[in-house]
Amino acid sequence: MMGAVSGILYRFRGYVLGVLALALLAFPASPLSADSVPAWVTACVLLLAGILLRVKTRQYIGDHTRGQKREADSLVTGGPYAYMRHPLYLSNTSVAFSAILFHLGFSLVAVPFVLAVLLFEIFLARAEDSFLEAKFGEAWRNWAARSPFVPWNIVAVCRKRRACRCGDAAVPPENSFFRAFCADRSTWAWVLFYNLVLVLIKFGPI
C-alpha cells in the first residue's frame, strides 16, 4: 500500500509542488521594509545553492530520473552522492524555500509551506531509499552507511570521506556542467517564470 502511494506521489510530484506554488501566490507578499532584507538575502543564497547543486547532481545521474517512474540502471555514488544520498531532493527543497522566504519572509505564515515542502521531499527521499535498497541490496546498504540521508555537518562528512579514503568523491561526471544545465531547461524555465511572478508581485502593480 505504501509503495503504491509513494509511486503515485512520485509520478505526480511536479503537480504537488505546483499546487503548493499556486497556494503560496494566494497569500499576500510580505511588506517592503528594511526588516525583510535578511529574508531576501537568504532566499537568493538558497536559490543559487539549489541551482548549483541540481546541476552538479545532473552531471552524475543524467536524465534517467526525469520520468514518471523510478528507474535506476546503476547505483550512482559519485559527485554529490558521495556526501549525501539525496542531493536532488535537497536542491528542490532549497529552491522551494527560497521562494517561500522571498514571498512571505520570516513569518509564521511561511511555516506551513516550509513544513509541507520539507515533509513531501523527505517522503519522496525515504521512498527512494526503499526502492534503491530493494534493487541494489548490499551495494546500496554499504553506500548508505557512508553517505548520510542529509549531511547536516558537511565538514564532518568530508573529513570522514578523506579518512576512509573512499573513492566515490573522485568519480568523474558523465556530463559537462553546461550539458547538465541544459538537461533541465524546462525546469529552469518554470523557475525563472515563477520567480519573475514573485518579483512582480513584490515590486509591481499585480
Backbone as a chain_set.jsonl record, in Angstrom:
{"seq": "MMGAVSGILYRFRGYVLGVLALALLAFPASPLSADSVPAWVTACVLLLAGILLRVKTRQYIGDHTRGQKREADSLVTGGPYAYMRHPLYLSNTSVAFSAILFHLGFSLVAVPFVLAVLLFEIFLARAEDSFLEAKFGEAWRNWAARSPFVPWNIVAVCRKRRACRCGDAAVPPENSFFRAFCADRSTWAWVLFYNLVLVLIKFGPI", "coords": {"N": [[0.839, -1.207, 0.0], [1.895, 1.244, 0.899], [3.943, 1.465, -0.918], [2.53, 1.813, -3.285], [1.301, 4.285, -2.865], [3.541, 5.972, -2.619], [4.558, 5.656, -5.159], [2.576, 6.88, -6.72], [2.695, 9.522, -5.751], [5.295, 10.119, -6.48], [5.084, 10.017, -9.246], [3.381, 12.162, -9.737], [4.755, 14.279, -8.659], [5.608, 16.778, -9.558], [3.2, 18.104, -9.982], [2.184, 18.214, -7.399], [4.01, 19.924, -6.137], [3.503, 22.094, -7.757], [0.886, 22.799, -7.034], [1.346, 23.617, -4.406], [2.954, 25.808, -4.987], [1.146, 27.518, -6.306], [-0.652, 27.907, -4.228], [0.948, 29.346, -2.509], [1.13, 31.785, -3.854], [-1.377, 32.735, -3.39], [-1.343, 34.008, -0.999], [-0.805, 37.196, 0.452], [2.094, 39.169, -0.341], [4.937, 39.692, 1.771], [5.419, 42.819, 3.428], [7.29, 45.566, 1.988], [10.268, 46.455, 3.441], [13.035, 47.467, 5.54], [13.438, 45.431, 7.294], [12.879, 43.138, 5.912], [15.012, 42.538, 4.336], [17.06, 40.637, 5.248], [15.652, 38.202, 4.844], [15.317, 38.23, 2.083], [17.99, 38.114, 1.21], [18.742, 35.623, 2.231], [16.967, 34.055, 0.769], [17.944, 34.418, -1.852], [20.484, 33.238, -1.622], [19.761, 30.585, -1.032], [18.396, 29.941, -3.392], [20.433, 30.127, -5.361], [22.237, 28.209, -4.368], [20.637, 25.912, -4.506], [20.229, 25.686, -7.282], [22.874, 25.334, -8.262], [23.575, 22.955, -6.948], [21.703, 21.197, -8.041], [22.412, 21.175, -10.775], [25.016, 20.162, -10.578], [24.43, 17.656, -9.564], [22.986, 16.574, -11.713], [25.052, 16.22, -13.485], [26.005, 13.775, -12.82], [23.893, 11.91, -12.674], [22.519, 12.034, -15.046], [19.668, 11.852, -17.188], [17.9, 9.986, -16.25], [16.118, 10.034, -14.105], [14.017, 11.63, -14.697], [11.562, 10.817, -15.558], [8.217, 9.424, -15.137], [8.247, 7.2, -13.618], [10.143, 5.474, -11.133], [13.447, 4.853, -11.9], [16.555, 3.204, -12.198], [19.396, 2.458, -13.566], [21.894, 1.962, -12.63], [23.703, 2.188, -9.51], [24.289, 5.304, -8.398], [27.064, 6.802, -7.054], [28.922, 8.787, -7.072], [30.328, 12.178, -7.114], [28.086, 14.611, -5.798], [26.646, 12.582, -4.556], [28.456, 11.183, -3.124], [28.553, 12.375, -0.731], [26.028, 12.725, 0.262], [22.769, 11.188, 0.252], [20.605, 12.161, -1.157], [20.891, 14.503, -3.002], [19.467, 15.75, -5.079], [16.813, 16.024, -4.188], [17.356, 17.644, -2.037], [18.214, 19.941, -3.35], [15.846, 20.688, -4.642], [14.289, 21.297, -2.404], [15.72, 23.456, -1.377], [15.396, 25.409, -3.413], [12.614, 25.714, -3.326], [12.26, 26.661, -0.688], [13.53, 29.113, -0.976], [11.736, 30.571, -2.554], [9.548, 30.71, -0.84], [10.567, 32.168, 1.356], [11.274, 34.575, 0.091], [8.778, 35.528, -0.713], [7.119, 35.502, 1.592], [8.755, 36.077, 3.725], [10.419, 35.96, 6.972], [8.147, 34.722, 8.622], [5.233, 33.62, 10.497], [3.318, 32.696, 8.764], [4.749, 31.531, 6.764], [5.589, 29.136, 7.779], [3.793, 26.774, 7.544], [4.071, 26.252, 4.769], [6.804, 25.76, 4.522], [7.02, 23.444, 6.104], [5.321, 21.719, 4.679], [6.625, 21.407, 2.187], [9.059, 20.353, 3.091], [8.301, 17.938, 4.416], [7.134, 16.575, 2.267], [9.292, 16.265, 0.443], [11.02, 14.754, 2.05], [9.483, 12.446, 2.354], [9.442, 11.493, -0.309], [12.181, 11.031, -0.625], [12.708, 9.057, 1.318], [11.109, 7.011, 0.319], [12.458, 6.556, -2.056], [14.87, 5.59, -1.066], [14.006, 3.091, -0.111], [13.269, 1.892, -2.541], [15.754, 1.809, -3.914], [17.276, 0.258, -2.183], [15.89, -2.161, -2.311], [16.444, -2.831, -4.937], [19.266, -2.77, -5.288], [20.347, -3.866, -3.026], [22.874, -5.128, -0.946], [24.914, -3.507, -1.961], [23.741, -0.98, -1.992], [23.272, -0.638, 0.753], [25.879, -0.605, 1.797], [26.84, 1.728, 0.599], [24.996, 3.592, 1.627], [25.685, 3.532, 4.277], [27.947, 5.081, 4.438], [27.228, 7.445, 3.292], [25.292, 9.988, 4.297], [21.745, 10.576, 4.917], [21.009, 13.299, 4.772], [23.58, 15.663, 4.754], [24.022, 17.036, 7.567], [26.202, 18.07, 8.906], [28.417, 19.033, 6.928], [31.163, 19.393, 6.871], [32.194, 17.512, 8.691], [31.407, 15.197, 7.378], [32.925, 15.329, 5.005], [35.505, 15.135, 6.085], [35.374, 12.565, 7.118], [35.145, 11.1, 4.773], [37.629, 11.548, 3.605], [39.236, 10.362, 5.522], [38.586, 7.642, 5.378], [39.391, 7.142, 2.882], [37.683, 6.812, 0.684], [36.606, 6.297, -2.656], [34.473, 7.411, -4.011], [33.965, 10.167, -4.21], [35.764, 10.993, -6.085], [34.927, 10.109, -8.508], [34.526, 10.63, -11.945], [32.333, 13.008, -13.61], [29.463, 12.231, -15.701], [28.439, 14.036, -17.53], [29.088, 17.334, -18.876], [29.128, 20.518, -17.132], [27.612, 22.435, -18.494], [26.062, 20.836, -20.257], [24.607, 19.372, -18.388], [23.177, 21.422, -17.211], [21.576, 22.269, -19.368], [20.024, 20.007, -19.677], [18.034, 20.28, -17.87], [16.425, 22.295, -18.802], [13.66, 22.823, -19.072], [12.839, 22.848, -16.439], [14.297, 25.053, -15.495], [13.055, 27.044, -16.939], [10.507, 27.168, -15.781], [11.205, 27.798, -13.153], [12.381, 30.32, -13.541], [10.159, 31.738, -14.62], [8.324, 31.564, -12.463], [9.703, 32.87, -10.405], [9.909, 35.404, -11.504], [7.246, 36.151, -11.441], [6.908, 36.281, -8.659], [8.614, 38.415, -8.087], [7.352, 40.491, -9.494], [4.952, 40.624, -8.111], [5.888, 41.417, -5.669], [7.184, 43.881, -6.148], [5.805, 45.114, -8.161], [2.713, 46.176, -9.844], [0.906, 44.094, -9.529]], "CA": [[0.0, 0.0, 0.0], [2.787, 2.399, 0.992], [4.663, 1.566, -2.172], [1.63, 2.353, -4.301], [1.127, 5.712, -2.574], [4.781, 6.671, -2.956], [4.665, 5.651, -6.613], [1.66, 7.9, -7.235], [3.237, 10.837, -5.403], [6.477, 10.344, -7.311], [4.631, 10.278, -10.624], [2.755, 13.485, -9.815], [5.496, 15.157, -7.751], [5.613, 18.125, -10.102], [1.883, 18.7, -9.767], [2.063, 18.512, -5.963], [4.771, 21.154, -5.897], [2.805, 23.161, -8.463], [-0.242, 23.21, -6.194], [1.917, 24.388, -3.3], [3.424, 27.086, -5.542], [-0.038, 28.358, -6.525], [-1.185, 28.266, -2.91], [1.819, 30.401, -1.977], [0.768, 33.046, -4.503], [-2.672, 33.186, -2.877], [-1.105, 34.801, 0.195], [-0.176, 38.495, 0.13], [3.537, 39.237, -0.114], [5.36, 40.434, 2.95], [5.615, 44.233, 3.087], [8.641, 46.038, 1.707], [10.862, 47.196, 4.549], [14.419, 47.086, 5.81], [13.423, 44.182, 8.051], [12.728, 41.999, 5.012], [16.253, 42.322, 3.586], [17.683, 39.343, 5.571], [14.915, 37.115, 4.207], [15.628, 38.27, 0.644], [19.359, 37.631, 1.028], [18.696, 34.179, 2.468], [16.27, 33.459, -0.37], [18.868, 34.417, -3.001], [21.518, 32.237, -1.351], [19.133, 29.272, -1.176], [18.108, 29.724, -4.807], [21.687, 29.866, -6.058], [22.762, 26.93, -3.89], [19.797, 24.85, -5.046], [20.5, 25.559, -8.723], [24.204, 24.76, -8.441], [23.547, 21.559, -6.503], [20.925, 20.426, -9.009], [23.215, 20.985, -11.991], [26.109, 19.256, -10.227], [23.844, 16.318, -9.45], [22.658, 16.14, -13.073], [26.275, 15.785, -14.144], [26.286, 12.387, -12.449], [22.758, 10.999, -12.847], [21.937, 12.116, -16.379], [18.238, 12.168, -17.295], [17.077, 8.803, -16.015], [15.124, 10.216, -13.052], [13.096, 12.678, -15.114], [10.305, 10.221, -15.978], [7.124, 9.29, -14.176], [8.507, 6.011, -12.817], [11.501, 5.386, -10.611], [14.335, 3.992, -12.669], [17.967, 3.344, -11.841], [20.181, 1.413, -14.225], [23.045, 1.694, -11.772], [23.725, 2.957, -8.265], [25.183, 6.456, -8.538], [27.705, 7.109, -5.771], [29.944, 9.807, -7.271], [29.922, 13.576, -7.025], [27.322, 14.926, -4.582], [26.168, 11.349, -3.92], [29.49, 10.699, -2.221], [28.41, 13.09, 0.533], [24.639, 12.643, 0.712], [22.013, 10.246, -0.578], [19.529, 12.787, -1.921], [21.195, 15.905, -3.357], [18.451, 16.326, -5.961], [15.691, 16.446, -3.347], [17.83, 18.779, -1.243], [18.209, 21.12, -4.223], [14.439, 21.078, -4.804], [13.866, 21.918, -1.148], [16.385, 24.751, -1.275], [14.741, 26.337, -4.343], [11.274, 25.98, -2.809], [12.402, 27.524, 0.486], [13.89, 30.46, -1.416], [10.509, 31.241, -2.99], [8.725, 30.962, 0.348], [11.165, 33.261, 2.128], [11.184, 35.825, -0.657], [7.397, 35.996, -0.774], [6.49, 35.666, 2.912], [9.715, 36.492, 4.731], [10.475, 35.154, 8.193], [6.861, 34.927, 9.285], [4.511, 32.399, 10.864], [2.576, 32.235, 7.586], [5.652, 30.727, 5.939], [5.874, 27.849, 8.427], [3.097, 25.638, 6.916], [4.64, 25.964, 3.451], [8.107, 25.135, 4.757], [6.791, 22.084, 6.592], [4.721, 20.921, 3.609], [7.689, 21.068, 1.236], [10.041, 19.507, 3.769], [7.74, 16.601, 4.624], [6.933, 15.944, 0.961], [10.585, 15.853, -0.092], [11.518, 13.665, 2.895], [8.71, 11.254, 2.0], [9.951, 11.011, -1.593], [13.537, 10.527, -0.43], [12.618, 7.791, 2.049], [10.573, 6.019, -0.618], [13.529, 6.225, -2.996], [15.786, 4.72, -0.334], [13.426, 1.751, -0.115], [13.352, 1.393, -3.912], [17.139, 1.511, -4.247], [17.722, -0.87, -1.36], [15.291, -3.371, -2.867], [17.05, -3.141, -6.239], [20.718, -2.966, -5.248], [20.677, -4.668, -1.857], [24.04, -4.868, -0.118], [25.66, -2.382, -2.525], [23.1, 0.244, -1.506], [23.474, -0.53, 2.198], [27.263, -0.189, 2.023], [26.942, 3.145, 0.225], [24.194, 4.386, 2.563], [26.374, 3.585, 5.563], [28.964, 6.129, 4.413], [26.63, 8.66, 2.731], [24.108, 10.258, 5.122], [20.496, 10.999, 4.279], [21.329, 14.709, 4.5], [24.788, 15.982, 5.53], [23.807, 18.188, 8.443], [27.529, 18.631, 9.153], [29.129, 18.665, 5.709], [32.596, 19.37, 7.156], [32.479, 16.213, 9.301], [31.24, 14.178, 6.34], [34.093, 15.403, 4.121], [36.652, 14.598, 6.812], [35.192, 11.12, 7.197], [35.438, 10.55, 3.447], [39.08, 11.56, 3.416], [39.845, 9.428, 6.464], [38.393, 6.26, 4.931], [39.951, 7.065, 1.529], [36.653, 6.324, -0.234], [36.85, 6.851, -3.975], [33.25, 7.892, -4.654], [34.028, 11.601, -4.475], [36.659, 11.232, -7.215], [34.339, 9.571, -9.732], [34.297, 11.731, -12.899], [30.935, 13.157, -14.021], [29.103, 11.757, -17.032], [28.142, 15.182, -18.393], [29.674, 18.625, -18.531], [28.233, 21.397, -16.386], [26.691, 23.052, -19.445], [25.106, 19.835, -20.725], [23.722, 19.064, -17.266], [22.276, 22.567, -17.071], [20.614, 22.229, -20.48], [19.131, 18.865, -19.493], [16.933, 20.726, -17.015], [15.974, 23.592, -19.318], [12.24, 23.043, -18.775], [12.782, 23.213, -15.021], [14.772, 26.43, -15.345], [12.047, 27.947, -17.491], [9.464, 27.335, -14.766], [11.796, 28.521, -12.014], [12.505, 31.721, -13.954], [8.816, 32.311, -14.721], [7.709, 31.689, -11.136], [10.398, 33.909, -9.646], [9.518, 36.688, -12.078], [5.919, 36.444, -10.882], [7.115, 36.707, -7.277], [9.22, 39.746, -8.108], [6.328, 41.442, -9.923], [4.004, 40.781, -7.014], [6.561, 42.138, -4.561], [7.591, 45.233, -6.503], [4.996, 45.661, -9.229], [1.317, 46.538, -9.571], [-0.003, 42.938, -9.503]], "C": [[0.873, 1.257, 0.0], [3.557, 2.604, -0.303], [3.814, 2.166, -3.27], [1.448, 3.859, -4.11], [2.374, 6.495, -2.976], [4.985, 6.726, -4.466], [3.791, 6.712, -7.249], [2.207, 9.296, -6.969], [4.484, 11.156, -6.218], [6.063, 10.713, -8.727], [4.093, 11.691, -10.774], [3.47, 14.507, -8.921], [5.518, 16.602, -8.247], [4.298, 18.84, -9.881], [1.682, 19.077, -8.296], [2.791, 19.811, -5.635], [4.134, 22.346, -6.595], [1.626, 23.695, -7.668], [0.251, 24.053, -5.021], [2.388, 25.763, -3.778], [2.259, 28.038, -5.781], [-0.644, 28.806, -5.207], [-0.359, 29.387, -2.286], [1.451, 31.76, -2.559], [-0.551, 33.605, -3.989], [-2.513, 34.055, -1.627], [-0.425, 36.115, -0.189], [1.305, 38.49, 0.477], [3.839, 40.028, 1.155], [5.662, 41.877, 2.553], [7.074, 44.574, 2.839], [9.148, 46.872, 2.881], [12.289, 46.722, 4.735], [14.489, 45.752, 6.545], [13.344, 42.953, 7.147], [13.999, 41.674, 4.234], [16.933, 40.997, 3.95], [16.979, 38.158, 4.921], [15.209, 37.067, 2.718], [17.024, 37.72, 0.377], [19.415, 36.114, 1.209], [18.041, 33.465, 1.298], [17.181, 33.365, -1.587], [19.958, 33.364, -2.833], [20.959, 30.829, -1.545], [18.848, 28.949, -2.64], [19.375, 29.365, -5.574], [22.264, 28.512, -5.658], [21.962, 25.758, -4.461], [20.055, 24.606, -6.521], [21.843, 24.882, -8.959], [24.236, 23.282, -8.048], [22.791, 20.683, -7.491], [21.732, 20.153, -10.277], [24.36, 20.008, -11.718], [25.604, 17.816, -10.117], [23.522, 15.749, -10.818], [23.902, 15.696, -13.841], [26.535, 14.301, -13.91], [25.127, 11.437, -12.73], [22.153, 11.054, -14.234], [20.456, 12.448, -16.309], [17.331, 11.047, -16.821], [16.056, 8.962, -14.906], [14.05, 11.228, -13.439], [11.723, 12.133, -15.48], [9.277, 10.148, -14.872], [7.279, 8.052, -13.3], [9.938, 6.047, -12.312], [12.296, 4.396, -11.452], [15.765, 4.256, -12.233], [18.721, 2.178, -12.467], [21.387, 1.013, -13.399], [22.947, 2.56, -10.524], [24.757, 4.066, -8.389], [25.741, 6.824, -7.169], [28.761, 8.201, -5.89], [29.414, 11.213, -7.127], [29.195, 13.88, -5.733], [26.839, 13.687, -3.837], [27.239, 10.702, -3.043], [29.349, 11.304, -0.83], [26.996, 13.057, 1.089], [23.866, 11.74, -0.233], [21.009, 10.934, -1.489], [19.824, 14.252, -2.256], [20.134, 16.542, -4.238], [17.244, 16.807, -5.156], [16.099, 17.636, -2.479], [17.828, 20.054, -2.078], [16.791, 21.619, -4.451], [13.931, 21.82, -3.568], [14.455, 23.309, -1.003], [15.72, 25.789, -2.174], [13.344, 26.705, -3.835], [11.319, 26.904, -1.597], [12.732, 28.956, 0.081], [12.651, 31.234, -1.849], [9.637, 31.615, -1.803], [9.26, 32.157, 1.136], [11.059, 34.594, 1.403], [9.776, 36.402, -0.602], [6.831, 36.341, 0.606], [7.44, 36.144, 3.996], [9.753, 35.531, 5.901], [9.201, 35.404, 9.001], [6.219, 33.584, 9.615], [3.738, 31.829, 9.684], [3.437, 31.321, 6.724], [5.839, 29.318, 6.485], [5.12, 26.675, 7.782], [3.66, 25.263, 5.548], [5.991, 25.274, 3.584], [7.932, 23.687, 5.19], [6.237, 21.182, 5.496], [5.774, 20.474, 2.606], [8.67, 20.085, 1.863], [9.533, 18.08, 3.929], [7.547, 15.86, 3.305], [8.252, 15.438, 0.391], [11.193, 14.722, 0.728], [10.791, 12.364, 2.567], [9.222, 10.655, 0.7], [11.338, 10.389, -1.433], [13.528, 9.182, 0.292], [12.092, 6.686, 1.139], [11.637, 5.603, -1.631], [14.578, 5.348, -2.337], [15.291, 3.273, -0.371], [13.533, 1.104, -1.492], [14.777, 0.966, -4.251], [17.678, 0.343, -3.433], [17.169, -2.18, -1.896], [15.974, -3.79, -4.165], [18.528, -3.5, -6.13], [21.214, -3.664, -3.993], [21.898, -4.216, -1.091], [24.871, -3.7, -0.631], [25.069, -1.062, -2.04], [23.368, 0.426, -0.02], [24.905, -0.101, 2.527], [27.453, 1.291, 1.702], [26.196, 4.031, 1.215], [24.885, 4.526, 3.911], [27.411, 4.692, 5.603], [28.462, 7.439, 3.801], [25.333, 8.951, 3.477], [22.911, 10.68, 4.296], [20.612, 12.452, 3.849], [22.546, 15.056, 5.349], [24.594, 17.221, 6.39], [25.133, 18.87, 8.77], [28.426, 18.223, 7.992], [30.629, 18.588, 5.944], [32.995, 18.015, 7.735], [32.38, 15.094, 8.275], [32.454, 14.151, 5.421], [35.335, 14.837, 4.803], [36.575, 13.081, 6.902], [35.527, 10.461, 5.874], [36.943, 10.496, 3.213], [39.755, 10.529, 4.309], [39.739, 7.98, 5.986], [38.906, 6.045, 3.513], [38.958, 6.47, 0.533], [36.813, 7.026, -1.576], [35.642, 7.45, -4.652], [33.353, 9.353, -5.064], [34.888, 11.922, -5.69], [36.11, 10.69, -8.532], [34.062, 10.717, -10.7], [32.835, 11.808, -13.317], [30.705, 12.626, -15.431], [28.951, 12.909, -18.019], [28.893, 16.424, -17.947], [28.651, 19.459, -17.768], [27.183, 21.998, -17.322], [25.637, 22.056, -19.925], [24.117, 19.466, -19.627], [22.719, 20.19, -17.045], [21.193, 22.529, -18.143], [19.63, 21.074, -20.336], [17.908, 19.232, -18.662], [16.327, 22.035, -17.511], [14.5, 23.857, -19.044], [12.052, 23.447, -17.318], [13.214, 24.655, -14.816], [13.767, 27.433, -15.893], [10.949, 28.215, -16.467], [9.979, 28.093, -13.55], [11.912, 30.004, -12.334], [11.139, 32.4, -14.003], [8.211, 32.561, -13.34], [8.374, 32.79, -10.321], [10.123, 35.299, -10.196], [8.143, 37.11, -11.561], [6.057, 36.946, -9.444], [7.68, 38.119, -7.201], [8.187, 40.8, -8.494], [5.294, 41.674, -8.819], [4.609, 41.65, -5.907], [6.776, 43.612, -4.914], [6.684, 45.906, -7.535], [3.563, 45.903, -8.842], [0.371, 45.356, -9.47], [-0.703, 42.852, -8.158]], "O": [[0.649, 2.194, -0.765], [3.797, 3.731, -0.736], [4.307, 2.937, -4.094], [1.443, 4.616, -5.08], [2.277, 7.552, -3.599], [5.511, 7.705, -4.996], [4.202, 7.373, -8.204], [2.187, 10.154, -7.851], [4.712, 12.303, -6.601], [6.634, 11.621, -9.332], [4.31, 12.344, -11.795], [2.862, 15.481, -8.479], [5.454, 17.538, -7.45], [4.275, 20.043, -9.622], [1.094, 20.112, -7.982], [2.258, 20.682, -4.947], [4.204, 23.471, -6.102], [1.391, 24.903, -7.631], [-0.348, 25.073, -4.682], [2.242, 26.758, -3.068], [2.364, 29.23, -5.494], [-1.096, 29.944, -5.077], [-0.899, 30.268, -1.616], [1.458, 32.767, -1.852], [-0.821, 34.798, -4.127], [-3.446, 34.759, -1.239], [0.44, 36.133, -1.065], [1.72, 37.883, 1.464], [3.082, 40.916, 1.548], [6.12, 42.122, 1.436], [7.976, 43.957, 3.404], [8.533, 47.868, 3.262], [12.703, 45.713, 4.166], [15.477, 45.028, 6.434], [13.701, 41.851, 7.564], [14.064, 40.653, 3.55], [17.355, 40.279, 3.044], [17.635, 37.209, 4.492], [15.339, 35.984, 2.147], [17.225, 36.953, -0.565], [20.059, 35.411, 0.431], [18.496, 32.401, 0.878], [17.192, 32.346, -2.278], [20.316, 32.677, -3.79], [21.609, 29.979, -2.154], [19.037, 27.813, -3.076], [19.387, 28.407, -6.347], [22.727, 27.755, -6.511], [22.532, 24.739, -4.851], [20.097, 23.46, -6.968], [21.941, 23.958, -9.767], [24.849, 22.462, -8.733], [23.195, 19.549, -7.75], [21.735, 19.034, -10.79], [24.638, 19.13, -12.535], [26.284, 16.878, -10.534], [23.757, 14.566, -11.067], [23.803, 14.878, -14.756], [27.207, 13.648, -14.709], [25.361, 10.259, -13.0], [21.34, 10.194, -14.575], [20.034, 13.238, -15.465], [16.113, 11.138, -16.972], [15.189, 8.101, -14.763], [13.255, 11.639, -12.594], [10.798, 12.916, -15.694], [9.447, 10.737, -13.804], [6.525, 7.871, -12.344], [10.832, 6.578, -12.972], [11.874, 3.262, -11.681], [16.138, 5.391, -11.935], [18.686, 1.056, -11.961], [21.847, -0.127, -13.457], [22.202, 3.54, -10.488], [25.957, 3.802, -8.476], [24.989, 7.12, -6.24], [29.431, 8.513, -4.907], [28.205, 11.426, -7.03], [29.637, 13.451, -4.667], [26.642, 13.731, -2.622], [26.946, 9.767, -2.298], [29.943, 10.817, 0.132], [26.79, 13.335, 2.27], [24.262, 11.55, -1.383], [20.596, 10.356, -2.495], [19.084, 15.143, -1.838], [19.915, 17.751, -4.159], [16.713, 17.885, -5.422], [15.29, 18.526, -2.216], [17.481, 21.125, -1.579], [16.548, 22.825, -4.455], [13.238, 22.831, -3.673], [13.776, 24.235, -0.56], [15.501, 26.924, -1.751], [12.939, 27.865, -3.906], [10.511, 27.825, -1.487], [12.271, 29.905, 0.715], [12.525, 32.421, -1.548], [9.058, 32.701, -1.762], [8.502, 33.042, 1.533], [10.788, 35.623, 2.021], [9.596, 37.612, -0.463], [6.146, 37.351, 0.766], [7.002, 36.568, 5.066], [9.199, 34.433, 5.842], [9.192, 36.197, 9.943], [6.612, 32.547, 9.081], [3.524, 30.619, 9.607], [2.92, 30.441, 6.035], [6.205, 28.407, 5.743], [5.747, 25.656, 7.493], [3.719, 24.082, 5.205], [6.291, 24.327, 2.857], [8.627, 22.801, 4.692], [6.628, 20.02, 5.387], [5.816, 19.306, 2.219], [9.062, 19.102, 1.234], [10.242, 17.124, 3.617], [7.772, 14.652, 3.233], [8.326, 14.309, -0.092], [11.817, 13.821, 0.166], [11.41, 11.301, 2.508], [9.418, 9.443, 0.61], [11.635, 9.353, -2.027], [14.264, 8.27, -0.086], [12.576, 5.556, 1.186], [11.71, 4.437, -2.018], [15.124, 4.452, -2.98], [16.063, 2.349, -0.629], [13.847, -0.081, -1.607], [14.988, -0.111, -4.808], [18.451, -0.469, -3.943], [17.873, -3.189, -1.937], [16.069, -4.982, -4.458], [18.995, -4.423, -6.797], [22.389, -4.019, -3.91], [21.97, -3.074, -0.635], [25.471, -2.974, 0.161], [25.806, -0.132, -1.713], [23.663, 1.537, 0.42], [25.113, 0.69, 3.447], [28.134, 2.015, 2.429], [26.689, 5.091, 1.601], [24.695, 5.521, 4.609], [27.731, 5.199, 6.679], [29.186, 8.435, 3.791], [24.357, 8.222, 3.303], [23.037, 11.084, 3.14], [20.343, 12.79, 2.696], [22.553, 14.776, 6.547], [24.959, 18.326, 5.989], [25.193, 20.093, 8.897], [29.111, 17.202, 8.054], [31.31, 17.8, 5.288], [34.001, 17.433, 7.33], [33.173, 14.153, 8.297], [32.96, 13.079, 5.091], [36.127, 14.138, 4.171], [37.588, 12.393, 6.776], [36.126, 9.385, 5.847], [37.462, 9.512, 2.686], [40.73, 9.895, 3.906], [40.665, 7.189, 6.16], [38.871, 4.93, 2.993], [39.344, 5.712, -0.357], [37.121, 8.217, -1.624], [35.759, 7.956, -5.768], [32.885, 9.737, -6.136], [34.762, 13.002, -6.268], [36.768, 10.803, -9.566], [33.42, 11.694, -10.312], [32.159, 10.781, -13.374], [31.623, 12.576, -16.249], [29.289, 12.779, -19.196], [29.283, 16.547, -16.786], [27.46, 19.146, -17.759], [26.002, 22.06, -16.978], [24.454, 22.389, -19.994], [22.931, 19.269, -19.894], [21.555, 19.943, -16.73], [20.017, 22.736, -17.844], [18.507, 21.163, -20.831], [16.872, 18.572, -18.742], [15.774, 22.8, -16.721], [14.12, 25.003, -18.807], [11.208, 24.286, -17.002], [12.586, 25.397, -14.061], [13.64, 28.541, -15.372], [10.512, 29.354, -16.303], [9.274, 28.93, -12.987], [11.582, 30.851, -11.503], [10.975, 33.507, -13.49], [7.657, 33.629, -13.077], [7.699, 33.554, -9.63], [10.105, 36.272, -9.442], [7.911, 38.286, -11.28], [5.406, 37.915, -9.054], [7.276, 38.917, -6.356], [8.144, 41.877, -7.9], [4.824, 42.795, -8.625], [3.938, 42.487, -5.303], [6.574, 44.489, -4.074], [6.778, 47.112, -7.76], [3.213, 45.848, -7.663], [-0.838, 45.55, -9.339], [-1.508, 41.947, -7.937]]}, "num_chains": 1, "name": "protein.A"}
